[in-house]
Amino acid sequence: MRGVVGVLLLVAACLTGCGAGAGTRTITVLASWTGAEGVAFEQVLAGFTAQTGIRVRYQGTRAVSQVLASDVQNGNPPDVAVVPNPGELVTYVRSHNLYSLDDVLGAPPAEIYGPQWLQLQVAGQAHLYGIAVKVDLKSIVWFNPALHGLAQPSTWDEFTAATGALPWCLGLSAPPVSGWPGTDWVEDVLLHQAGPDVYRQWAAGQLAWTAPAVRRAWQTWGAMMAGTVGDNPGRVLLTDFADAGKGMLASPQSCAYEHNGSFMLARYPDAGRGLDFVAVPPAGPDVAPETYEVSADLAGMFTDTPASRALIRYLASPAAQEIWPRVSGGSAFSATRSMDLRAYDGNPAARKVAEALRSGATLCFDASDLMPATMANAFYRAALEYLDDPGRLDTLLEQLDRIRLGVPPQEWLSVPCGR
């Protein structure tokens, strides 16, 4: 059905847009979005066809990293690919497979993106190679006001003792990279306990996993999850992250809060209407109140053609950025300055997310998204192993540090938090 919808959309677009000087040119696009998200992105691409007459052949796959690596190695890359993190994008920059976007956007990048997002998208490189097609806010805790009888945590002490009699909503299963919901927890605790500078050093491989600040973050997370895990760690290890929040929506509730990103709005019934969230609070005066971890799906140009350039310009435009939230009920978010927030009318939680992403907050990329793949994969596994047996923490941290020391320095990214 999704393919039929996509064909109908493209045919309808060509009735109004083909013949606009583009002939029958077709562009190939690879990204991770499938299912409902894939349908929404195809509508964004249909808007491009309507505007330019350039047709799009879209491939959506959850194995986007593996497919892209194979296509590039075989000399048949897509024209444009959307990768799930800056670490992966920079891998292709270093192998000279990506083209700079400095002169592609039609306007100075600083006019399109605020200073925080521009700094994050450059990702420590000398030029701009990727633009954020879709971004997400992390460092937030979801709750259900309609059923919730607990206080909203506004201080660090309240946050670490938040759930009382009810456990956290937690699921660490997320094939093919299970464990990342746990790494998000560790990252967030470290960011809000130790601050952005320590967080950046750690994400860049410049701080040992056995350092006191890092160890403390793991221990804090473990203590917070003790009541949730109980004597049955297998339950949270095998629960899919997308199902973990169901207990928060049930009456009576079986869990109270869920720590997860804004992308969860697409997975909650009816785009999460009725849900609310609070930001993870700072642990001390050295951390600004509005400090968030964020993630982004970044589009890069693997062929330098007029059609590729046109698509990159379009994806950064208000016309493209406003389609996805409207067709998805407000569950997609933009890094651009000109995004019309009326696209989130009717969904107060989504509007709140969009405003936070455009505020003057301190934004830090998800640390595991910046780490070399070997390090990130070991981090995911360690999160699973730690909840299974917290007594192994010292061993796990020592193992992680040996991996860190074995990664060549040039493979690390040093991306300061955007401020």
C-alpha positions, 0 to 999 in steps of 0.5 A, a space after each residue: 500500500 505504501 508503494 501505491 500511495 507513493 506512486 499516486 503522489 508522484 503521478 499527481 505531482 507530475 501533472 502539475 510539476 513535470 515539464 518545468 525544465 527538468 524533463 524526465 530526470 529521476 533522483 535516488 534517495 536512501 533513508 531509514 524511514 519505513 511504515 508511516 514515517 516512510 509514507 510521510 517522507 514520500 509526501 515530502 518528496 512528492 512536494 519536491 517533484 511537484 515543485 521541480 518536475 524531478 522524479 524521486 525513487 525512494 528506498 526506505 530501510 531500517 538497515 540504511 547504514 549497511 545498505 549505504 556502505 554496500 552501495 558506496 563500496 560498489 560504486 553505486 551510491 544514491 544521489 542523496 542519502 539521509 544518515 542517522 547520525 553525524 558520526 556516520 556522515 563524517 565517515 563518508 566525508 573522510 572517505 571523500 564520498 560526500 560533496 560540500 553543501 556550502 554553496 548549495 542551499 541558495 542562502 548562507 547556512 546561517 540564515 537558515 539555521 540558528 547558531 546552535 544547529 549550524 554548529 552541530 551540523 558542521 560537526 567539527 568539519 571545515 565545511 557543511 556536508 549534511 543538513 538536518 532533515 528531521 531532528 529530535 529533542 532528548 533529555 525529556 521525561 514523558 508522563 500522562 497528566 490524565 492519570 498521573 498522581 505524582 509530582 512533576 520532577 523539577 529538581 535533580 533530587 526529585 528527578 532521581 527519586 521520581 517514580 515513588 511506588 511506580 517503576 519507570 517505563 523502560 525497554 532496552 530492546 531495539 533491533 538491530 541496535 538494542 541497548 541505545 535506550 540505556 545509553 541515552 540514559 547514561 548520556 543524559 545523567 552525565 550531561 546534567 551531572 557533569 556539564 557540557 564540557 565534560 560530556 564533550 570530552 567523553 564523547 570525543 574519546 578524551 575522557 576515560 570511561 573509568 573517570 569518576 564523572 562517568 562512573 558516577 553517571 552509570 551508578 546514578 542510572 543504576 540506582 534509579 532503575 533498581 526498582 524498575 529492574 527488580 529481580 527480573 532484568 530480562 523483562 526490561 532487556 527484552 521489552 521493545 522500547 516502543 512498547 515500554 510506554 504502554 504502561 504509562 497510558 493504561 489505567 491503572 498505570 503500571 509505570 509512571 514516567 518514560 525517558 525518551 526522545 520526541 520521536 516517541 510522539 510518532 509511536 504513541 496512540 494518536 500522536 501522543 495527544 494528551 501527553 506532556 513532558 518535563 526536561 531533565 533538570 540540572 544536578 547543580 549550578 554549573 549546568 544551565 537549566 535548558 540543556 538538552 541532548 538532541 539527535 538528527 537525521 542528516 541528508 548528504 549529497 553523494 552525487 553533485 548534479 543539478 537535481 541533487 542540489 535542487 533536492 538539498 535546497 528543497 529539504 532545507 526549505 520551509 515548504 519541505 519542513 512543514 509537510 512532515 509535521 502536518 501529515 504526521 500529526 506533529 511528530 516530526 521536528 525541524 532545525 530551521 529558523 523559518 519553520 512555521 510552528 502553526 504546523 503543530 497546532 492541535 498538539 501541545 506537546 509537539 509544539 512544546 518540543 518545537 519551541 525548545 528546539 528553537 530556543 536559546 537552549 544548550 544543545 548537545 548531540 547524542 554522544 553515541 551518535 558521535 562515537 566511532 561505530 566500534 565504541 558505540 556498539 560496545 556502549 550499547 552492549 554494556 548498557 544491556 549487561 549493566 542492567 543485567 548485572 550491576 555488580 559488573 560495572 567496574 569490569 564493563 567500564 574497564 572493557 569500554 576504556 580498552 576499546 576507547 584506547 584502541 580506536 585511532 585518534 582520527 576516528 573520533 569527533 569533537 563536536 562542541 555543544 551548540 549554544 
